[in-house]
Amino acid sequence: MAVFCRSAASLVKPVFLLPSTFAAVRHYSSGGQFQYILVDKKGDNNNVGFIQLNRPKALNALCDGLIIEVNKALDSFEQDSGVGAIVITGSERAFAAGADIKEMQNRTFQECYGGSFLSHWNKISTVKKPVIAAVNGFALGGGCELAMMCDIIYAGEKAQFGQPEILLGTIPGAGGTQRLTRAVGKSLAMEMVLTGDRISAQEAKQSGLVSKVFPVDQLVSEAIKCGEKIASNSKLVAAMAKEAVNAAFELTLAEGNRLEKRLFHSTFATEDRKEGMTAFVEKRKAMFKDN
Ligand code: CO8
């Protein structure tokens, strides 16, 4: 069966898929050097880094190799001065169905604790460039946690979010109890973590976990559009803005306001701040140079 794969750069190429995977897998990029992910640059100016989790048979379960590849791709986008935002997505069936249960099944406490099991998982939360998660289908366990490590979550209207670890006799281990609680509040977070029940995209929007919901087939292009909007601003100043918002989760209000003020002052040391205000006064579009 031939289906046409879309990219924001309006590249259209046929890819052959088995019938059973037809509805679930839409490839937006090529594989390159990676086994578990597809990596590309999107947008009219090729300024949006794009990572698609691509382990369809395991519903993008987050095996060690996949996380290592995501981290490598993030590193290369961080170093790429042309990239101003990053989009991470999965398939229409699953963003990611969690950590790989088969890989974890026989681990001992000694191995986990002694070997800092999955300690490289939070890389995505340390990236300076803004990261948007485009979530279609299941975002469960580590999949939900991975999305919550991103800066913005967009959801397809059939997305489902959940922390079902309790059903496996364990608890979230990559920020699920912390980031979910901050995002949706104590009662809903407790209910999800203690029952393993999932919430829909609409509930996720209502509770503040996601910022926008789109039809399934428009989700990725909308996330790329958001990435393009972000990438058209000063990358330097966007990093400062991201740092300031993230500080709200770590600091007291007084400390956070102090940090924000210092970062605000710092923007006055940049050429981009000068250019932005001059462009406004001259009634033209600002041309940021990221310095
Ligand atoms: N790990 C491994 N394989 C998986 C996973 C997973 N998390 N999820 C699905 N798969 C596999 C299935 O085993 C199956 O493979 P196979 O065909 O070889 O049996 C294939 O994907 C398709 O899955 P299903 O047949 O189950 O598909 P369904 O449509 O019937 O169900 C579900 C889809 C509801 C998503 C179901 O697969 C499911 O419940 N999956 C598990 C969800 C889950 O419990 N996730 C949490 C995992 S634990 C976790 O994430 C902890 C993170 C801690 C991070 C710590 C970092 C420091």
Residues whose N, C-alpha, C, O or C-beta is under 5 A from the ligand:
A	BS01	CO8	K57 A58 L59 A61 A97 G98 A99 D100 I101 K102 F117 L118 S119 W121 F138 L140 G141 G142 P164 E165 P172 G173 A174
